């Protein structure tokens, strides 16, 4: 009986994480689009700039390219984690736990990696409001994803 009390908590965290990962993907998509549209223009007759980087982002600082790249990867894996978590929430037994837990842990580790680059970007200062929003979402997601992993393990003793 105690195990079923965690199901609403896990469902709430699953929905919250999914929405936050989708928002991170939206902001990250904007950043990538802006970098493509306003990045370096290289063509015939143009030389590479002295400090050319393939992950150059015209907004932000030196960590922005890495931050946005890993945030996008974490967002995709996190959204997939939420979709896989739906199956576990529906059945809520130990048979569906391994797949949901493993993809949730992978999403959490990628979120921590992106959060690390976000912290470096915070340390370097120069960034706009959208990047600050994405940094805040990833910091919050690193905690809520860990809570979600703990909550879904509530079904680990239920066997059907």
Secondary structure, 3 states (H helix, E strand, C coil): CHHHHHHHHHHHHHHHHHHHHHHHHHHHHHHHHHHHHHCCCCCCCCCCCCCCCCCCCCCCCCCHHHHHHHHHHHHHHHHHHHHHHHHHHHHCCHHHHHHHHHHHHHHHHHHHHHHHHHHHHHHHCCCCHHHHHHHHHHHHHHHHHHHHHHHHHHHCCCCC
